[in-house]
Structure formats: C-alpha cells, structure tokens
Amino acid sequence: MQTAKRKALIGDIGGTHARFAISDIDELSVEHFAVFETKMFDSLQDAVRHYLASVPTRPPTAGFAIAGSVSGETIRLSRAPWTFARSDIADVCGTPHIHFLNDFEALALALPYLKKHDLHEIAGGDRDERGVRLVLGPGSGFGCATLSPAGRGWKSIPGFLGDASFGATDEWELAIRDEVAAAYDDAPLHEVLSGRGLETIYRVRNRLTGRGGEAIPAIEIIKAAEEEDESAVETLDCFISIFARYAGDVALTVGASGGIYLAGGIVPKILPALAKPGFLKRLHGSGGRSNYLTDLPVHAILSYDVGLRGVALALSDRFPMHSLSV
C-alpha cells in the first residue's frame, strides 16, 4: 500500500506562469493542480507558500522544473525577476528532500510516457523507439532538451539553444537580427523565437513595408493571423520558418531518430500555422539538407501538465522507494 511518504509537491515554473500540483511519484499522478501568473508574486517562495496554504497536505518531497539553468546554490528564473537559493525553497517546503531541474529537461523525461491525447501529429514517420528524442520550442524564452537511452532507462540533457546567436538567412531575417542586436550585445535566439520575438518580427516587417501601425502583444498577433490580417500572417509565417529551420538543424545535430517534439507556451496557440505545408518544407529543407529529416515524426505537445509529470518522474528516480525519512 502506498503511503503519504511517496507524495510530493511538484512545480513547473516558467517566465509567465507557475504551475503546481501534488503527485504520487510512484503512480505519477497530478492532483490539486493550480496555475498562477508569475507576476502575481514577488518570489518563488511567496508562490509556494500561497499554493501550500490551499492544499490539505504538506508532502515530504518537492521538485521544481525551472525555466533556466539550475546549477549552483542560487537559481535565477529566465525572463522573470525571481532569484532564489535552493535552501530557501527547502525551508518554505519544510523538507530537505528537494530537487530542481530545467523545464525542458522535465519535458524530455516525460516523452516516453505521453499518450495520443497529449500530442498533435504534424508529421508521421518511422520512430526509433530507443532513439534520441528532441523537444524544443518557444514561450517566454526558447528551450530545448534531448532524451537519450541509458541502460534500461533514459537520460535527459537540457540545452540552452535560446542563448545561441540568431543567424539570418535572408534580408528580412537580417533586419530582425539587427533590431535585436541593437538592444543586446548579440542577437540571442530567445529574443526572436519567443513571444517578445514575435512582437519584434511584427514591428520590423511593418516598418520595412511602410505599413506602420502600433505594436501589439504576441497573443493579438496570433489572433489577427487567424483572422487573415496580412501583416500578422506574414509575421507568423516568418516566425514559423525560423522555428522550423532551427528544429531541423538541432534534429540533425543530435540525431533525433526518436522524433521531434514541439513544446512551449506558444506552440498550442499556433497549431494551424504549424500544420501549414511551409513548416515541414522549411524543417525538411532542400539541396544540402539531409533526407534523414523527412523520416522523422514531428509532434506538438498539447497537455498542460507534461512538465509536472516529468518532475514527478525525476523525483521517483532520485528518491527511490523506502529512501525517504520523515
């Protein structure tokens, strides 16, 4: 019989939203789910306190997927003004049994356990069931991770592609790169493939085409594209093209024979654009591009709790049965 010792507080903390739940880390359940905007709180500590006050139990284990690097004692959330010490979060949770991992690292861990309803198929293909799987995508920033076979299990390795320099391939992209570089020492990819990036592309294209117009939030650009607004459609097509190119490049680099998974807060909102032929055409490429890509399955992750399930998996592995003490 399972005991309360196997319950854990789990969190998926992004630049825009913080998601919390209680999980049985053996059954990988997700209960008492709650989501908050990060701007509602001054710190992760405050958000955790608020959540714990709303649930009937304080589990003896806790784990958090964080948007950003989790190395070191002090952790800074990317694209949000939260910086915290591991020990501070342990104190708030009331347990020394605590674990942090990157948010895309958590997504990758959950990939083998996803069901059909968690995914939207963009391209079929022959997946190597024990091949490397790639998950990447835009939200408040741009994240990626790979999942590789390790013995009888899996090893998730986060990457930081969003911090890499954006490389332009045409005049439009060069103008976008110049716009981003004017505000940064370089032109990091997360300032192109993100909500802010979508807004930058819209602003640059309108300026260069002489359309003018006010800057609008990313969600309104996406909505306008659905309504066939010319500027918004061109903006989203440009965004999708860049996204597809990088997805293909990274899939080739890591040998993603297990498939490509698109994730991040923006992905479910732009499914119609991802379903257009242009996305796969750019991902597969032509000329020097490898035919390897055309055989890979491509899916978009739809479910809101996949990152939380990945945290539960990480905790189950880190704290095996009977290893916890009260």
Summary of the structure (lengths in Angstrom):
residues: 326
radius of gyration: 20.2
end to end distance: 17.5
largest distance: 68.1
contacts: 1103
relative contact order: 0.17
helix: 42%
strand: 23%
